[in-house]
Amino acid sequence: MPAPEKKAPSIHLGYFLTALFLLLMARDLFLDRSVATIPYSQFQENLAAHNLRDIYVDDQYIYGHYKAAKDGKDEFVTPRIDPQLAAELSKYGVPFQGVVHSHFWSGLLGLLGPILFFFLIWYFGIRRLAEKGGLVGVSQNKAKIYVDTDTGVTFAQVAGVDEAKAELRETIDYLSNPKDYGRLGARTPKGILLVGPPGTGKTMLAKAVAGEAKVPFFSITGAEFIEMFVGVGAARVRDLFTQAKAQAPAIIFIDELDALGRARGGAGFMGGHDEREQTLNQLLAEMDGFDSSEGVVIIAATNRPEVLDAALLRAGRFDRQILVDRPDRNSRLAILKVHVEKIIVAPDVDLDKIAATTTGFSGADIANLVNEAAIQATRRKATWVGMQDFNAAIERIVAGLEKRSRLLTPFERRVTAFHELGHALVGLALPGVDEVHKVSIVQRGIGALGYTIQRPAEDRYLMTKEELTSKIAVLVGGQAAEMLVFNHTSTGAADDLAKATDIARAMATRYGMDESLGHVAYDAPHQRFLDGAPEGMMRACSESTSQQIDVTVRRTIDEAFARATKILQDNRDILDACAEELLKTETLDEERLKELTVNLHIFSPSPGEPPAHEQPPVVH
């Protein structure tokens, strides 16, 4: 057992000030007892009587000693008075004297003032900084430490990510019983990287691992390592690993790793990012320098794995990467069941139907959906959360907040009604296309004059050429309805045309779905993020090929437009009837649409053409 450290002796500033004050008081009292303060007239009398042994004169006082002590005092002091004034006053035989002002407190303040000033600077500045670790305290890490089950999260509270949980259970087994885990020579991965889009539960998974393993959990974000002072981030990394090793077995969780571990570039001659790169280098060194047998496991999360430095992802650092993707239908249902336990749900709520409607939602989106539904029910003073509340919450999240205060002219309402029904009827007439859930001309969000929501029957990860062309037909169905009824088009189709053009161009340049262009990818994304959106496109073709691509894109959209127009022409009476009903009620739900379109002419695809499937909500 190491001997306790001896504290260095220190002199408290308060003691020093008290001793100095007492010393000054003692000096003043001693002087008061040995020196007589006499009037100036008495000084003149003693001077005339030759009672004074010596005299000392300064600009304010006259000091001296008596030849023989008077009243037990050998010395005297009197304030100096102007000789002419003294001569004038002596004529009248009245005692006169100068006023002796005490300079004790002013002298004391002049002496102690600077000392007090520096004491305040020390107390409120240097001492407070020292309590946080001194000037080196800025290098201490800012990690939040959760001990044992303080995270409040277990695997029972994490739903929809069964594969990721199965991978992480090995880490829990190792932290709980490292000796048994390594009996065959296996070692746990040093680092585990959770990769996935935002809101899919990466942070919650890391907390659940700590909660299940019941070990200290150090949580910090990548941005908290970086400061304006070069070298601070690296010092914080060292401090974090030192603390974790001292409390091993433990888990270090670094959220938003891309803020710290972005790939190093060659821009050093322009100033570079010395602080961030030094911090990254220190992290790499720490991950190389510690042994996994010490019981420290690093878990990191990012939604930008493509920007991470390659040195972080090599074996021996982040050995294992676990994808935490957006949940499928069954996973969404499991997540819904977890979150609805916190609210009072009506018997008519169909969670399976809600899970089918929320394609593309992340775990955080579903949690927000349940909360929005509860808010909707609370707003209407209900005793429980019903299906109508969930539908309203979905519409609010997908399409935006209702704006009933924004008034449209009667002509704009008619155009919007036919436009939205153009989407709906084309979607209903194409075989295999998901059923339309709702059509509305209530304005929502920014610039959305109406919306059409389709419920996907199943999650799809691949789409055929026929499915994509049907999707384009549904998108241009709104403009086709405007052209058919009013013989002109409006600006309301701008977003539809942009989406349709993107799909048609991708079919021609990336998916190889046009015979004239061949099975060649002409556009390659520079980087593809986890949300599926490319950062930028790079054209790799000649001018003639580029022109042919433009012709192909236009032909694809024109054919889809003609297809949509043919469907609407064949069902013109149904289109008019639905539009009149929509203008009266502003919203047509699934049941009412089925009643109005019972005689709808279904479009007959060509032989061998498979049905289209998933269509996302169309919002304008």
QUIDACOR-V207291 format. One record per residue. PHI is phi in whole degrees, -180 to 180 (none if undefined). Layout:
phi=PHI
phi=PHI
This chain:
phi=none
phi=-68
phi=-68
phi=-64
phi=-71
phi=-85
phi=-77
phi=-67
phi=-63
phi=-134
phi=-100
phi=-74
phi=-63
phi=-64
phi=-63
phi=-64
phi=-65
phi=-64
phi=-64
phi=-65
phi=-62
phi=-64
phi=-64
phi=-66
phi=-63
phi=-64
phi=-62
phi=-67
phi=-66
phi=-64
phi=-67
phi=-63
phi=-77
phi=-102
phi=-120
phi=-96
phi=-94
phi=-119
phi=-67
phi=-67
phi=-65
phi=-68
phi=-61
phi=-65
phi=-66
phi=-64
phi=-67
phi=-69
phi=-86
phi=58
phi=-93
phi=-103
phi=-88
phi=-153
phi=-136
phi=-126
phi=-121
phi=-123
phi=-74
phi=-124
phi=-129
phi=-121
phi=-112
phi=178
phi=-122
phi=-78
phi=-71
phi=-133
phi=-59
phi=-120
phi=56
phi=79
phi=-123
phi=-95
phi=-116
phi=-141
phi=-149
phi=-145
phi=-66
phi=-76
phi=-123
phi=-58
phi=-57
phi=-65
phi=-64
phi=-64
phi=-64
phi=-66
phi=-72
phi=-67
phi=-64
phi=-99
phi=68
phi=-101
phi=-61
phi=-139
phi=-155
phi=-82
phi=-94
phi=-92
phi=-87
phi=-78
phi=-103
phi=-65
phi=-72
phi=-66
phi=-68
phi=-65
phi=-65
phi=-64
phi=-80
phi=-88
phi=-55
phi=-61
phi=-64
phi=-64
phi=-61
phi=-70
phi=-65
phi=-65
phi=-61
phi=-65
phi=-70
phi=-89
phi=-113
phi=-65
phi=-67
phi=-62
phi=-66
phi=-66
phi=-64
phi=-95
phi=113
phi=74
phi=-63
phi=-83
phi=-62
phi=-65
phi=-86
phi=-75
phi=-71
phi=-106
phi=-70
phi=-84
phi=-107
phi=-109
phi=-106
phi=55
phi=-96
phi=-66
phi=-65
phi=71
phi=-129
phi=-128
phi=-64
phi=-64
phi=-95
phi=-113
phi=-119
phi=84
phi=-132
phi=-62
phi=-65
phi=-66
phi=-64
phi=-63
phi=-66
phi=-78
phi=-63
phi=-63
phi=-64
phi=-64
phi=-61
phi=-67
phi=-66
phi=-78
phi=-146
phi=-65
phi=-67
phi=-69
phi=-66
phi=-98
phi=-67
phi=-102
phi=93
phi=-75
phi=-128
phi=-77
phi=-61
phi=-67
phi=-134
phi=-122
phi=-107
phi=-91
phi=-117
phi=174
phi=-63
phi=-62
phi=83
phi=-92
phi=101
phi=-68
phi=-65
phi=-65
phi=-62
phi=-63
phi=-66
phi=-66
phi=-62
phi=-66
phi=-66
phi=-75
phi=-80
phi=57
phi=-127
phi=-57
phi=-126
phi=-96
phi=-113
phi=-153
phi=-98
phi=-61
phi=-69
phi=-73
phi=-80
phi=-92
phi=-133
phi=-74
phi=-91
phi=-67
phi=100
phi=-67
phi=-61
phi=-63
phi=-65
phi=-67
phi=-63
phi=-61
phi=-65
phi=-63
phi=-70
phi=-63
phi=-65
phi=-65
phi=-66
phi=-68
phi=-111
phi=-60
phi=-72
phi=-153
phi=-121
phi=-105
phi=-115
phi=-111
phi=-86
phi=52
phi=-61
phi=-65
phi=-68
phi=-104
phi=-103
phi=-61
phi=-56
phi=-74
phi=-113
phi=-104
phi=-98
phi=-64
phi=-71
phi=-99
phi=111
phi=62
phi=-130
phi=-58
phi=-64
phi=-65
phi=-70
phi=-65
phi=-65
phi=-63
phi=-61
phi=-67
phi=-63
phi=-61
phi=-67
phi=-65
phi=-69
phi=-79
phi=-86
phi=-105
phi=-94
phi=-63
phi=-71
phi=-72
phi=88
phi=-111
phi=-117
phi=-102
phi=-119
phi=-128
phi=-134
phi=-157
phi=-111
phi=-131
phi=-66
phi=-71
phi=-100
phi=-73
phi=-67
phi=-62
phi=-66
phi=-72
phi=-93
phi=-76
phi=-62
phi=101
phi=-117
phi=-91
phi=-65
phi=-126
phi=-113
phi=-118
phi=-82
phi=-115
phi=-91
phi=-62
phi=-73
phi=-83
phi=-63
phi=-65
phi=-68
phi=-63
phi=-64
phi=-65
phi=-66
phi=-60
phi=-63
phi=-68
phi=-80
phi=-74
phi=-66
phi=-90
phi=-127
phi=-96
phi=-105
phi=-74
phi=-64
phi=-82
phi=-74
phi=-105
phi=-64
phi=-65
phi=-68
phi=-65
phi=-63
phi=-70
phi=-80
phi=-101
phi=-59
phi=91
phi=-75
phi=-89
phi=-61
phi=-66
phi=-64
phi=-68
phi=-61
phi=-67
phi=-61
phi=-62
phi=-66
phi=-64
phi=-64
phi=-64
phi=-66
phi=-61
phi=-66
phi=-64
phi=-65
phi=-94
phi=60
phi=-86
phi=-91
phi=-153
phi=-93
phi=-100
phi=-64
phi=-64
phi=-69
phi=-66
phi=-63
phi=-64
phi=-66
phi=-63
phi=-64
phi=-66
phi=-71
phi=-77
phi=-104
phi=108
phi=-77
phi=-62
phi=-130
phi=-72
phi=-74
phi=-83
phi=-97
phi=-102
phi=-71
phi=-55
phi=-67
phi=-64
phi=-65
phi=-67
phi=-62
phi=-63
phi=-62
phi=-66
phi=-61
phi=-66
phi=-70
phi=-62
phi=-60
phi=-65
phi=-69
phi=-64
phi=-65
phi=-73
phi=-83
phi=-83
phi=-63
phi=84
phi=-75
phi=-59
phi=-67
phi=-77
phi=-88
phi=-163
phi=-127
phi=-146
phi=-113
phi=-77
phi=-72
phi=-138
phi=62
phi=-99
phi=78
phi=-87
phi=-84
phi=-171
phi=-157
phi=-128
phi=-112
phi=-114
phi=-94
phi=-69
phi=-76
phi=-159
phi=-76
phi=-122
phi=-119
phi=-132
phi=-134
phi=-89
phi=-61
phi=-64
phi=-67
phi=-69
phi=-67
phi=-66
phi=-63
phi=-65
phi=-61
phi=-65
phi=-65
phi=-88
phi=-62
phi=-65
phi=-69
phi=-62
phi=-66
phi=-61
phi=-66
phi=-71
phi=-88
phi=-107
phi=62
phi=-161
phi=-120
phi=-127
phi=-76
phi=-66
phi=-93
phi=-61
phi=-67
phi=-61
phi=-67
phi=-64
phi=-66
phi=-63
phi=-66
phi=-61
phi=-66
phi=-63
phi=-69
phi=-65
phi=-60
phi=-83
phi=-104
phi=-121
phi=-100
phi=61
phi=-102
phi=-120
phi=-66
phi=-69
phi=-92
phi=82
phi=-89
phi=-130
phi=-95
phi=-94
phi=-118
phi=-120
phi=-69
phi=-63
phi=-145
phi=-118
phi=-86
phi=-69
phi=-85
phi=87
phi=-97
phi=-71
phi=-73
phi=-168
phi=-116
phi=-124
phi=-77
phi=-126
phi=-157
phi=-80
phi=-65
phi=-66
phi=-66
phi=-62
phi=-65
phi=-66
phi=-62
phi=-61
phi=-65
phi=-65
phi=-60
phi=-65
phi=-63
phi=-62
phi=-71
phi=-63
phi=-65
phi=-66
phi=-65
phi=-65
phi=-63
phi=-66
phi=-63
phi=-64
phi=-63
phi=-72
phi=-64
phi=-67
phi=-123
phi=-63
phi=-63
phi=-68
phi=-61
phi=-65
phi=-65
phi=-66
phi=-65
phi=-62
phi=-66
phi=-68
phi=-66
phi=-79
phi=-100
phi=71
phi=-146
phi=-121
phi=-88
phi=-62
phi=-65
phi=-67
phi=-63
phi=-63
phi=-66
phi=-77
phi=-112
phi=-64
phi=-104
phi=-66
phi=-79
phi=-78
phi=-71
phi=-97
phi=-73
phi=-69
phi=-56
phi=85
phi=-82
phi=-72
phi=-70
phi=-79
phi=-121
phi=-71
phi=-125
phi=-76
phi=-59
phi=-101
phi=-124
phi=-120
